[in-house]
Amino acid sequence: MSKKNVIVSNVSEGHDNPIAELVQVACQFDSDIMLESDNRRINAKSIMGIMAFNPSDGMSVDIVAEGADEEAALDAIEKFLVCE
């Protein structure tokens, strides 16, 4: 299991449909990917979960990935959330 904390920035400005695009990024990986913030934990591959989680600018998010490609998954989700 790998975990990384990021501060969300410019997601709504950097992406046309950030919720759907984040799910698409997460679904590229075999690893289980969870997002955690303020005692909430959601599956990054769930569009309903992401909608409820609503990652927004300035939000501190822990990305937790577990599986064969967990490091690549962490990097991809981090780049998406910080708009790199």
Order of alpha helices (4+ residues) and beta strands (2+ residues): beta-alpha-alpha-beta-beta-alpha-beta-alpha
